Amino acid sequence: MPPEVRHSVCALDCPDCCSLLINVENGKGSRLRGDPDHPVTRGFLCGKVARYLEREYSPDRLLHPQRRVGSKGEGCFERITWDEALDEIAEKLTSIATEFGPEAVLPYSYGGSMGYLQGSGMDRRFFHRLGASRLDRTICSAAGGAGLMDALGVRYGTEPEQFRHAKLILAWGANILGTNVHLWPFIVEARRHGATFYTIDPHQNRTGRLSDKHFFINPGSDTALALGMMHVIVGENLHDADYVAKYTLGFDDLRERVTEYPPERVAALTGIAKDEIVTLAREYATTRPSVIRLNYGLQRSERGAMAVRAISLLPALTGSWKEIGGGAQLSTSGAFQVNRNALERPDLQLRSPLGREARIVNMSQLGMALSELENPQIHALVVYNSNPAAVAPNQNSVLKGLCRNNLFTVVLEQFQTDTADFADIVLPATTFLEHTDVYFAYGHYHLQLARPVLPAPGETKSNVEIFRLLAGRMGFDDACFTESEDGMVRGLLDSSHPFLKDISIEELDREHSVRLRVASNGDAFLPFAQGGFGTPSGKCEFNACTLDYTPPAESRHGDAALRSKYPLELISPKNDDSMNSTFGYRPDRDHETSVLRLHVSDAERRGISSGDQVRIFNDRGSCLLGAEVDGSVPAGVICAPSTRWPKMSPQRSNVNVLTSERLTDKGGGATFYSCLVQVEKSGD
C-alpha cells in the first residue's frame, strides 16, 4: 500500500512557517517534505527541518516525567509518574504562592513553538489565574518591533511573493539562505529578470557570498548608514516628492537632520567607504522597484530599535511602498489580528490572589531576576519552549540563579537540555507533529492549522494538556481550563478585524493554509501605497527631532576605556544549520557552533592560525572555540555562530557567557551584538 500523506506545519522560530507533507506508514513517519501547493513553501524544506524525523524518533527523546536526584546542573534524574509530578508541582507552587505571594512564580518561554495554542494558550491562562509574574518576552524581536512601530505604526511588510518583481534587493542584516530560505527562490527569479542583490552585514555569510556586492558594516552602526543614505537622497532631490507630500509628515525637519550625516562622517562610523555610501543611496533611490529585507540581527544592538526605525523610513522617502516589489519587510506578524484576549485570558488575573495585573519581568535579564529581584524574590521557575541556560545573555549570572537551592524549577522539554539539567521536575513534551495548533507567520500572510499526524510517544503530553492538568491540580475551576483545542481555536478566530473576516476552523481544516484577507481576488498587498500607516496621522511620521545615532557603549566608537581593554566586537548570528538551540544535541551541529571567525590582521597580531583553540573573554566570562581565519569578517570584528549547548563545550559555556544584560534603546530587547571581548590563543 502507498503511504498515507498527511499535512502539518513547521512550528520552529522562522519567518517562513512552512507547510509540510509527511508520509505515514504503519503509524510512523517515513518522509517529511515541503508542500508544493503552498505559495511560499513551494515544495522544499530547509536543511534543519528536512531531518526533523531524526529528532522525532531520536533515542535521546524524553518520554517520561523525571525528578532530580543529584545536584542542580548534574543532570541526574529518576523516573516518576505523571501523578507524582503534577502533585509535587501543584504542592510547591501553592506553598510558594501562599508564603511569598504568587509573583514569586515566573514562567519563562519563547519561540520553541510558534503555535498559538502551545506557545501562548493554556499556559497564559494558568499563570494569569495563579497571579504569577508576567514575562516580558523581549529576547528576540522586541527592539525591532518597537522600531517598526515607530516608523510605520503597524508590523506589516512586503509580501515575499512580491520580491520577484524587485529590481534592487537589499538584504540588510538578513542571512536569507540561513534563516529565511524560502525567500531565496523569489530573489533568484528577480535576478533572472535583471535585479541586483546587495547584502549589508558585519559578517559575509553564505548569502553575502552569493550577492552582487557585500557591504561590511561595523556592528550597531546601521542607523548611521540609513541616515547617510537619506543625506544623499534628500540632498540630490532623489526622493519621491509626491509621495512624501501626500503620505508623510515632518520632511522639512528630516531634510535638516540628515545634513548632520554626510558620507564622510557615516564612512567613519560604519566602515563603508564614502563613495560606496553615495553610490548605494543613489542606486536605491533611482532603481524601481527597490525592496529591503531587514532582519532581526541588526536590532540586537544597543541602538537596535533606532536602526530598524531609520531603515524602515527609507521606502517612504523614495515612495517605493506604492510599487509591487517595493517597500521593506522585517515582520508581517501585525497582520494576524487574532483574538489573543480570548486565547490568553488576561482577565483571569483579577481572579488570582493578587486581584490585579502582576508585575512584569524582562526575560533578557533573567540572571538579574533570579539573583536580585525582591518583593518577592523568584522562588519558582517554569520553563517551556525555551532553553535559557544556553540562549539567555550573561550566562554565568543565569546559571548562578538556576543553581539556587531555594528555586523550584520545572522544565517542559523534548530533550535533556542544559536548562533541563537544572530542573527539579522535567516533563516530557510533544513535538509539533503530535498536537493541534494554529500558526501565524512573520515572513508571509498565510494562517495555518495543523492536526496531529503522528502518535505521541511514551508519556509525552502537549503544553496545552500539561497546563490543563496543572490547573486541575491547583483547583482552578474556571471553565476555560477544560476548553478543547478546537474551542480555543474558535475563540482565537473570533476577531472583528477585516484581515480575519470569515476565516473559520472549518476553512483551515479544509484548506490547511489560508491567506489573510489582506487584498481581494489574490491581488498584491500594498499596505502603504496610499498612506494608511498605523500612526495617529495615518501618515509616515519622520519625527526627525528624535532620529539620531549614538554608538553602542560596547563598540569601537563607544566606551573608550572598555574598548582599550576589550578591542574586538563580537557578533553571534544564527548558524545556518541550527534553530537557536533546538538542534544542539546533534554532534554535527555542535561542530558548526564551536568556531570563531577572525580577520587575518587580528589573528596575526595574536599569533592565531586556523584550527587553533582560542579563548574569548571579557569581565563577564570566557569560552573556548576553534579559530577560523578567513575573509568573512572585517578587522576588529569576530563572529561565533550560535547557539551551542554549553554541556557540549569543554568549559560548559557558549558565547552567551560573554553577552550582557544591557537592554536596547526601546523594547527592552537583548543586546547580543553589542559585546566587546578579547581573544587569545589557548594552551588547553
ROLUM-914862 format. One line per 10 residues: their letters; for each residue z, y, x of C-alpha. Coordinates in steps of 0.5 Angstrom, whole numbers, plus 500, padded with zeros to 3 digits. Each point is the difference from the previous one (the first is absolute). Layout:
// residues N
A = Z:Y:X ~ ... .
END
This chain:
// residues 684
MPPEVRHSVC = 500:500:500 ~ 499:507:502 ~ 506:504:502 ~ 502:505:495 ~ 499:507:501 ~ 506:505:498 ~ 501:507:501 ~ 505:504:504 ~ 501:507:503 ~ 503:501:507 .
ALDCPDCCSL = 507:503:500 ~ 500:503:507 ~ 501:507:502 ~ 493:502:501 ~ 496:505:496 ~ 494:495:499 ~ 505:496:495 ~ 495:494:500 ~ 497:496:494 ~ 501:493:502 .
LINVENGKGS = 497:493:498 ~ 504:493:502 ~ 497:493:500 ~ 506:496:497 ~ 499:492:501 ~ 506:496:497 ~ 504:506:499 ~ 499:502:508 ~ 496:506:502 ~ 495:498:505 .
RLRGDPDHPV = 496:506:501 ~ 501:508:499 ~ 495:505:500 ~ 498:507:497 ~ 497:501:493 ~ 493:501:501 ~ 500:504:493 ~ 505:505:502 ~ 497:506:502 ~ 504:502:506 .
TRGFLCGKVA = 502:493:502 ~ 493:497:500 ~ 501:493:502 ~ 503:501:506 ~ 508:500:503 ~ 503:503:506 ~ 502:495:505 ~ 507:500:499 ~ 499:498:492 ~ 495:495:502 .
RYLEREYSPD = 505:496:503 ~ 505:501:495 ~ 500:493:497 ~ 504:498:507 ~ 505:505:498 ~ 501:497:493 ~ 500:493:503 ~ 504:501:506 ~ 505:495:502 ~ 505:506:502 .
RLLHPQRRVG = 500:503:493 ~ 507:501:497 ~ 500:495:494 ~ 508:500:498 ~ 506:505:500 ~ 504:501:506 ~ 507:502:502 ~ 501:503:507 ~ 505:495:504 ~ 499:504:507 .
SKGEGCFERI = 501:507:503 ~ 495:505:497 ~ 494:500:503 ~ 500:493:503 ~ 496:497:494 ~ 505:494:499 ~ 500:498:492 ~ 502:495:496 ~ 496:498:493 ~ 503:501:494 .
TWDEALDEIA = 499:500:492 ~ 497:506:496 ~ 506:500:496 ~ 504:500:506 ~ 496:506:503 ~ 500:504:493 ~ 507:499:499 ~ 502:503:507 ~ 495:506:500 ~ 503:502:493 .
EKLTSIATEF = 507:499:502 ~ 499:504:506 ~ 496:506:497 ~ 505:500:494 ~ 506:501:505 ~ 497:505:505 ~ 498:504:494 ~ 507:500:497 ~ 503:501:507 ~ 496:505:503 .
GPEAVLPYSY = 495:502:494 ~ 493:498:498 ~ 497:505:505 ~ 503:495:506 ~ 494:495:498 ~ 493:502:503 ~ 493:497:498 ~ 495:500:506 ~ 493:498:498 ~ 493:503:501 .
GGSMGYLQGS = 493:497:501 ~ 501:493:501 ~ 497:499:493 ~ 495:506:497 ~ 501:497:493 ~ 503:504:495 ~ 505:494:497 ~ 502:497:506 ~ 501:507:504 ~ 503:505:495 .
GMDRRFFHRL = 501:496:494 ~ 507:496:498 ~ 503:502:507 ~ 500:507:498 ~ 503:498:493 ~ 505:496:504 ~ 502:506:505 ~ 500:505:494 ~ 504:496:496 ~ 505:499:505 .
GASRLDRTIC = 500:507:503 ~ 498:498:507 ~ 498:506:505 ~ 493:501:499 ~ 495:499:506 ~ 495:506:501 ~ 494:496:502 ~ 497:504:506 ~ 499:496:506 ~ 492:499:499 .
SAAGGAGLMD = 497:506:496 ~ 505:505:497 ~ 498:505:505 ~ 492:499:499 ~ 502:500:492 ~ 503:507:501 ~ 495:503:504 ~ 494:497:495 ~ 504:503:494 ~ 501:507:503 .
ALGVRYGTEP = 492:500:502 ~ 498:497:493 ~ 506:500:495 ~ 498:492:499 ~ 499:494:504 ~ 492:499:499 ~ 495:499:505 ~ 492:498:501 ~ 499:493:497 ~ 498:495:505 .
EQFRHAKLIL = 493:498:497 ~ 498:508:501 ~ 501:499:507 ~ 493:497:501 ~ 497:507:497 ~ 503:504:506 ~ 496:503:506 ~ 506:501:504 ~ 506:496:500 ~ 507:502:504 .
AWGANILGTN = 505:494:501 ~ 506:505:501 ~ 506:495:503 ~ 497:495:496 ~ 498:493:503 ~ 496:498:495 ~ 498:493:503 ~ 507:498:501 ~ 504:503:494 ~ 494:502:494 .
VHLWPFIVEA = 495:495:502 ~ 496:500:493 ~ 498:507:501 ~ 496:498:506 ~ 494:497:496 ~ 499:507:497 ~ 501:503:506 ~ 495:495:503 ~ 495:502:494 ~ 501:507:501 .
RRHGATFYTI = 498:500:508 ~ 494:496:498 ~ 497:506:496 ~ 502:504:506 ~ 507:502:499 ~ 504:502:506 ~ 507:497:501 ~ 506:503:504 ~ 507:498:502 ~ 506:504:502 .
DPHQNRTGRL = 506:497:502 ~ 504:499:507 ~ 498:493:500 ~ 493:498:501 ~ 501:493:496 ~ 494:496:497 ~ 498:505:495 ~ 500:505:505 ~ 495:496:505 ~ 495:499:494 .
SDKHFFINPG = 500:507:499 ~ 494:505:502 ~ 506:504:503 ~ 507:500:501 ~ 505:506:501 ~ 506:498:504 ~ 505:505:497 ~ 508:501:502 ~ 505:496:495 ~ 502:505:495 .
SDTALALGMM = 495:506:501 ~ 496:498:494 ~ 502:507:497 ~ 497:504:505 ~ 493:496:500 ~ 500:502:493 ~ 502:507:501 ~ 495:501:506 ~ 494:497:495 ~ 502:505:495 .
HVIVGENLHD = 500:505:505 ~ 492:498:502 ~ 498:499:492 ~ 503:507:498 ~ 498:504:506 ~ 493:498:499 ~ 500:500:493 ~ 498:493:499 ~ 505:499:494 ~ 497:499:493 .
ADYVAKYTLG = 502:507:498 ~ 498:498:492 ~ 505:494:500 ~ 505:504:504 ~ 500:506:495 ~ 500:495:494 ~ 505:495:501 ~ 505:502:506 ~ 505:505:501 ~ 502:504:506 .
FDDLRERVTE = 494:500:504 ~ 501:507:503 ~ 506:498:503 ~ 497:494:502 ~ 495:504:504 ~ 505:504:503 ~ 505:494:502 ~ 494:496:503 ~ 499:505:505 ~ 506:498:504 .
YPPERVAALT = 497:494:501 ~ 494:501:505 ~ 496:494:503 ~ 503:502:507 ~ 508:499:497 ~ 498:494:496 ~ 497:497:506 ~ 506:500:504 ~ 505:498:494 ~ 495:494:498 .
GIAKDEIVTL = 497:498:507 ~ 493:500:497 ~ 495:505:503 ~ 499:507:497 ~ 492:498:500 ~ 501:494:496 ~ 505:503:495 ~ 495:505:499 ~ 494:495:499 ~ 504:496:496 .
AREYATTRPS = 502:505:495 ~ 493:503:499 ~ 497:493:499 ~ 506:498:495 ~ 498:507:496 ~ 493:499:500 ~ 499:493:499 ~ 500:498:493 ~ 503:496:497 ~ 506:499:505 .
VIRLNYGLQR = 506:496:499 ~ 506:499:503 ~ 504:493:500 ~ 507:502:503 ~ 505:495:500 ~ 508:500:501 ~ 500:499:507 ~ 499:508:501 ~ 506:501:496 ~ 505:496:504 .
SERGAMAVRA = 502:506:504 ~ 505:506:499 ~ 495:504:497 ~ 496:495:496 ~ 500:503:493 ~ 497:506:503 ~ 495:496:504 ~ 498:497:493 ~ 500:506:496 ~ 496:504:505 .
ISLLPALTGS = 494:495:501 ~ 500:499:492 ~ 499:507:499 ~ 493:499:504 ~ 496:498:495 ~ 502:505:495 ~ 498:505:505 ~ 493:497:501 ~ 499:498:493 ~ 499:493:501 .
WKEIGGGAQL = 504:498:494 ~ 494:501:496 ~ 496:495:503 ~ 499:493:499 ~ 502:497:507 ~ 504:506:502 ~ 507:502:500 ~ 506:496:503 ~ 505:494:499 ~ 507:499:502 .
STSGAFQVNR = 502:497:494 ~ 498:498:493 ~ 506:498:497 ~ 502:506:496 ~ 494:498:495 ~ 504:494:498 ~ 505:503:495 ~ 503:494:497 ~ 507:501:496 ~ 505:499:506 .
NALERPDLQL = 506:502:496 ~ 498:494:495 ~ 500:495:506 ~ 506:503:504 ~ 504:503:495 ~ 504:505:504 ~ 504:502:493 ~ 504:494:502 ~ 504:504:505 ~ 503:503:494 .
RSPLGREARI = 503:494:498 ~ 502:498:507 ~ 508:501:502 ~ 497:507:503 ~ 497:502:494 ~ 495:505:504 ~ 495:499:505 ~ 502:497:506 ~ 499:503:507 ~ 494:499:504 .
VNMSQLGMAL = 500:497:507 ~ 494:501:504 ~ 497:493:503 ~ 497:504:506 ~ 508:501:502 ~ 502:493:499 ~ 504:500:506 ~ 504:506:499 ~ 501:498:493 ~ 503:493:502 .
SELENPQIHA = 504:504:505 ~ 502:507:498 ~ 499:500:492 ~ 507:501:497 ~ 503:502:493 ~ 498:494:499 ~ 498:496:506 ~ 495:495:499 ~ 503:493:499 ~ 494:496:497 .
LVVYNSNPAA = 493:500:502 ~ 495:496:496 ~ 493:500:504 ~ 494:497:497 ~ 492:502:501 ~ 502:502:507 ~ 503:499:507 ~ 504:506:502 ~ 502:496:507 ~ 493:501:502 .
VAPNQNSVLK = 497:506:496 ~ 505:505:500 ~ 501:505:505 ~ 505:501:505 ~ 501:492:500 ~ 507:500:504 ~ 503:504:495 ~ 497:496:494 ~ 503:493:504 ~ 507:503:501 .
GLCRNNLFTV = 500:502:493 ~ 498:493:498 ~ 505:497:505 ~ 506:503:496 ~ 504:494:497 ~ 502:504:494 ~ 493:501:498 ~ 498:495:495 ~ 492:498:501 ~ 496:497:495 .
VLEQFQTDTA = 492:499:502 ~ 495:497:496 ~ 494:497:504 ~ 495:495:501 ~ 501:499:508 ~ 506:501:504 ~ 499:507:503 ~ 505:504:505 ~ 503:503:493 ~ 501:493:497 .
DFADIVLPAT = 504:498:507 ~ 505:506:498 ~ 501:498:493 ~ 506:496:496 ~ 495:497:495 ~ 493:499:500 ~ 496:499:494 ~ 493:497:500 ~ 495:504:497 ~ 493:498:497 .
TFLEHTDVYF = 493:503:503 ~ 495:504:496 ~ 496:493:499 ~ 506:498:496 ~ 502:505:495 ~ 497:505:495 ~ 499:507:502 ~ 496:507:499 ~ 497:503:506 ~ 498:508:501 .
AYGHYHLQLA = 497:502:506 ~ 500:505:505 ~ 493:500:502 ~ 496:499:494 ~ 501:501:492 ~ 500:493:497 ~ 506:497:497 ~ 501:492:500 ~ 504:495:497 ~ 502:493:504 .
RPVLPAPGET = 503:494:497 ~ 503:494:504 ~ 494:496:503 ~ 505:495:504 ~ 507:497:498 ~ 506:503:503 ~ 502:495:506 ~ 507:498:501 ~ 505:504:496 ~ 497:507:501 .
KSNVEIFRLL = 500:505:495 ~ 497:507:499 ~ 503:506:501 ~ 500:501:492 ~ 503:494:499 ~ 506:501:505 ~ 502:506:498 ~ 500:498:492 ~ 504:494:502 ~ 505:505:504 .
AGRMGFDDAC = 500:505:494 ~ 503:494:496 ~ 505:498:505 ~ 502:507:500 ~ 501:501:493 ~ 494:505:499 ~ 499:498:492 ~ 494:505:499 ~ 494:498:497 ~ 495:502:506 .
FTESEDGMVR = 503:495:504 ~ 498:494:496 ~ 493:503:499 ~ 494:496:502 ~ 495:501:506 ~ 495:502:494 ~ 505:504:497 ~ 501:504:506 ~ 492:501:501 ~ 499:502:493 .
GLLDSSHPFL = 506:506:501 ~ 496:502:506 ~ 494:501:497 ~ 503:504:494 ~ 497:506:503 ~ 497:506:497 ~ 496:502:506 ~ 493:500:499 ~ 498:496:506 ~ 504:494:497 .
KDISIEELDR = 497:501:493 ~ 500:494:496 ~ 501:495:507 ~ 504:494:497 ~ 503:494:503 ~ 494:496:496 ~ 495:504:503 ~ 503:499:507 ~ 501:492:499 ~ 492:500:498 .
EHSVRLRVAS = 497:504:505 ~ 506:500:506 ~ 498:507:502 ~ 498:506:496 ~ 498:507:503 ~ 505:505:497 ~ 496:505:495 ~ 499:505:506 ~ 493:501:498 ~ 496:498:494 .
NGDAFLPFAQ = 494:495:500 ~ 501:498:507 ~ 499:507:503 ~ 502:502:506 ~ 507:503:500 ~ 500:507:503 ~ 507:503:498 ~ 500:507:503 ~ 492:501:499 ~ 502:506:495 .
GGFGTPSGKC = 507:501:503 ~ 505:496:496 ~ 505:500:505 ~ 508:498:498 ~ 502:507:503 ~ 503:505:495 ~ 494:504:500 ~ 495:494:500 ~ 497:502:506 ~ 501:498:507 .
EFNACTLDYT = 505:505:503 ~ 500:501:507 ~ 507:503:501 ~ 498:503:507 ~ 506:503:501 ~ 504:493:501 ~ 494:497:503 ~ 501:499:507 ~ 501:496:506 ~ 506:498:504 .
PPAESRHGDA = 500:495:506 ~ 505:494:498 ~ 506:500:505 ~ 498:493:503 ~ 493:502:502 ~ 497:503:506 ~ 501:507:497 ~ 507:499:497 ~ 507:500:504 ~ 498:501:507 .
ALRSKYPLEL = 507:497:502 ~ 498:494:497 ~ 493:500:502 ~ 502:500:507 ~ 505:494:499 ~ 495:496:496 ~ 493:502:501 ~ 496:495:496 ~ 498:501:493 ~ 501:493:497 .
ISPKNDDSMN = 496:498:493 ~ 501:493:497 ~ 494:500:495 ~ 499:494:496 ~ 497:494:503 ~ 493:497:498 ~ 503:493:498 ~ 507:502:497 ~ 502:503:494 ~ 506:504:502 .
STFGYRPDRD = 505:494:502 ~ 497:495:495 ~ 497:495:504 ~ 505:501:506 ~ 502:493:500 ~ 493:498:503 ~ 500:499:507 ~ 493:503:501 ~ 502:506:496 ~ 506:501:505 .
HETSVLRLHV = 495:500:506 ~ 496:505:496 ~ 506:505:499 ~ 503:498:507 ~ 496:505:504 ~ 500:507:503 ~ 493:504:501 ~ 501:505:505 ~ 495:505:503 ~ 498:499:507 .
SDAERRGISS = 503:506:503 ~ 506:499:497 ~ 500:492:502 ~ 498:502:508 ~ 506:505:500 ~ 505:495:498 ~ 497:494:504 ~ 498:496:494 ~ 494:496:499 ~ 497:496:494 .
GDQVRIFNDR = 505:494:499 ~ 506:503:503 ~ 506:499:496 ~ 503:507:499 ~ 506:504:497 ~ 499:505:495 ~ 507:504:499 ~ 503:507:497 ~ 507:501:498 ~ 500:496:494 .
GSCLLGAEVD = 498:493:504 ~ 495:496:503 ~ 495:495:499 ~ 495:495:505 ~ 493:500:499 ~ 494:498:504 ~ 495:505:502 ~ 493:501:499 ~ 497:506:504 ~ 494:502:496 .
GSVPAGVICA = 496:506:498 ~ 503:499:492 ~ 505:506:501 ~ 500:507:504 ~ 504:502:505 ~ 507:501:498 ~ 500:495:494 ~ 502:493:500 ~ 498:495:494 ~ 504:494:498 .
PSTRWPKMSP = 498:497:493 ~ 505:498:495 ~ 504:496:497 ~ 502:495:505 ~ 506:496:497 ~ 506:501:505 ~ 502:493:501 ~ 493:498:503 ~ 502:505:505 ~ 504:499:507 .
QRSNVNVLTS = 504:505:498 ~ 500:499:493 ~ 498:507:499 ~ 493:503:498 ~ 497:508:500 ~ 505:502:495 ~ 506:500:505 ~ 496:506:502 ~ 499:504:494 ~ 505:505:497 .
ERLTDKGGGA = 503:501:493 ~ 497:507:500 ~ 496:502:494 ~ 493:503:498 ~ 500:507:498 ~ 499:498:493 ~ 501:494:496 ~ 506:497:505 ~ 495:495:503 ~ 501:497:506 .
TFYSCLVQVE = 497:503:507 ~ 498:493:503 ~ 494:504:504 ~ 505:506:503 ~ 503:496:505 ~ 501:502:508 ~ 501:494:505 ~ 500:498:507 ~ 496:494:503 ~ 502:496:506 .
KSGD = 498:493:503 ~ 505:495:498 ~ 502:495:505 ~ 502:495:495 .
END
